[in-house]
Amino acid sequence: MQPTEITEILNRPISQELLARDLTRLAYVAQDGTPRSIPIAFTWNGSEVVLCTSKNAPKLPALRENPAVALTIDTEVHPPKILLIRGRAELDVVDGIPDEYLQMNGSYEMTPEQRIEWEAEVRSLYEGMVRIVVTPTWAKLIDFETTLPTAVEELIRQRAERQRV
C-alpha cells in the first residue's frame, strides 16, 4: 500500500473520529509463537499511533523480536465503524511519564480531584515507561456504508454475477 493511500484513508472523517477514541486492540505475536490481542490506550499524533506501557511489560520482548503489529479501533454500535492499521512497532524507553500517556488517559471521565489522584499515583508507580510507536504501513476503514470487509465485497460480486445469469 502506498503512503498516499494510507494518508487518504487515515484522513477520512470517520477515521479521524476513530483515531480520537481511547482504546485500540494491539495484535502481535508472543515469544511462544502464539497470537495476542490486547486492549491498550493510545493517542494519534497525526502520523503515528503512540501507546505506552511499563518497562517490564511481557509484550516488549515479543515486540523486540517481531515488531509487526496490527491495530483495531472500532465502535460498539450498528453498523460498526472499524479502522484497521498494520505497521511496525518501534520501542522508545523514556524516563518519567510520557506526555502521550497522560493525554491518552485524559478522556476518561474523572473529576478534577480524581485526575489529580490518578496522576499522582501514576507518577509514584512508574520511574519510566516505554513508548510503542506504530507508523502505519497499511490501513483500511470499514463503515458498512461506503466500505465493506473484503470478503463481503466478494460475496456481493458473486451474487451480482449469479443474478446476471
QUIQUI-V682126 format. One record per residue. N is the residue number from 1. PSI is psi in whole degrees, 0 to 359 (none if undefined). OMEGA is omega in whole degrees, -180 to 180 (NA if undefined). D_LAST is the distance of its C-alpha to the last C-alpha in Angstrom with 2 decimals. Layout:
BEGIN
{{N	PSI	OMEGA	D_LAST} {N	PSI	OMEGA	D_LAST}}
END
This chain:
BEGIN
{{1	134	-179	34.77} {2	147	179	37.05} {3	325	180	39.93} {4	325	177	38.79} {5	317	180	35.38} {6	313	-180	37.30} {7	317	-180	39.71} {8	316	-180	37.02} {9	315	-176	35.40} {10	340	179	38.84} {11	355	177	40.04} {12	147	-179	37.32} {13	318	-180	38.97} {14	320	177	37.22} {15	318	180	38.19} {16	322	175	41.72} {17	314	-179	41.85} {18	322	179	40.83} {19	347	177	43.31} {20	359	-180	46.02} {21	176	-176	45.56} {22	320	-170	48.10} {23	146	169	46.28} {24	167	171	43.79} {25	123	-180	42.83} {26	121	178	44.01} {27	135	179	42.33} {28	172	179	44.22} {29	121	-180	45.11} {30	167	-178	48.44} {31	336	178	51.06} {32	4	177	50.22} {33	358	-180	46.68} {34	153	-178	45.01} {35	152	174	42.99} {36	146	173	44.60} {37	118	-175	43.33} {38	143	172	46.09} {39	139	-180	46.44} {40	142	178	48.78} {41	151	-179	50.05} {42	168	169	49.22} {43	151	179	49.75} {44	125	-178	47.87} {45	12	179	50.23} {46	340	177	47.78} {47	345	-178	46.89} {48	152	170	47.46} {49	128	-179	47.06} {50	126	176	50.51} {51	154	178	51.20} {52	147	-179	54.71} {53	169	178	56.04} {54	156	-178	59.32} {55	340	-178	60.78} {56	16	-178	60.61} {57	135	-180	56.95} {58	336	-178	55.30} {59	338	-173	52.26} {60	312	177	54.43} {61	323	179	55.10} {62	318	-180	51.40} {63	329	175	50.50} {64	321	-179	53.23} {65	318	-178	51.82} {66	97	-175	48.15} {67	2	179	47.69} {68	128	-179	43.87} {69	163	172	42.85} {70	143	179	39.99} {71	143	173	40.51} {72	125	175	38.54} {73	124	-175	39.62} {74	173	179	37.84} {75	169	-178	38.38} {76	21	-178	38.72} {77	168	178	36.85} {78	133	-7	33.33} {79	145	-179	31.28} {80	155	171	33.13} {81	131	-172	33.88} {82	129	174	34.13} {83	122	179	35.70} {84	132	-179	35.46} {85	138	171	38.00} {86	151	178	38.95} {87	192	178	42.21} {88	136	179	45.50} {89	126	171	48.39} {90	133	-176	51.72} {91	131	-177	54.69} {92	104	180	57.66} {93	128	-178	60.68} {94	151	172	62.75} {95	146	178	66.06} {96	196	-177	66.04} {97	121	178	63.09} {98	143	177	60.48} {99	323	-179	60.02} {100	323	-179	56.27} {101	319	179	56.99} {102	325	178	59.01} {103	313	-174	56.39} {104	339	178	53.43} {105	10	-178	55.33} {106	348	-177	56.46} {107	353	174	53.64} {108	148	-179	54.42} {109	109	177	56.30} {110	145	171	59.95} {111	162	177	63.08} {112	323	179	65.27} {113	317	178	67.60} {114	321	180	64.80} {115	317	179	63.65} {116	315	179	67.21} {117	316	-180	67.52} {118	313	-178	64.14} {119	321	177	64.95} {120	319	178	68.43} {121	314	179	66.95} {122	312	-177	64.44} {123	330	179	67.24} {124	337	-176	69.49} {125	317	-174	66.86} {126	122	171	65.37} {127	336	179	67.65} {128	170	-180	64.61} {129	177	174	60.85} {130	125	173	58.02} {131	127	174	55.58} {132	112	-175	52.12} {133	123	-179	50.55} {134	116	173	46.83} {135	120	-177	45.60} {136	132	173	41.81} {137	354	-180	40.03} {138	144	177	36.52} {139	148	174	35.30} {140	133	175	32.24} {141	129	176	32.20} {142	117	180	29.80} {143	357	179	30.21} {144	12	173	26.93} {145	307	179	26.86} {146	340	179	26.52} {147	146	-178	26.15} {148	163	171	24.58} {149	146	-178	25.15} {150	318	-179	23.26} {151	322	179	21.61} {152	320	176	20.34} {153	317	179	19.02} {154	318	178	17.07} {155	321	178	15.66} {156	317	177	14.61} {157	316	-180	12.81} {158	318	179	11.03} {159	317	179	10.16} {160	320	178	8.92} {161	318	179	6.62} {162	322	-178	5.38} {163	334	177	5.45} {164	333	-177	3.79} {165	none	NA	0.00}}
END
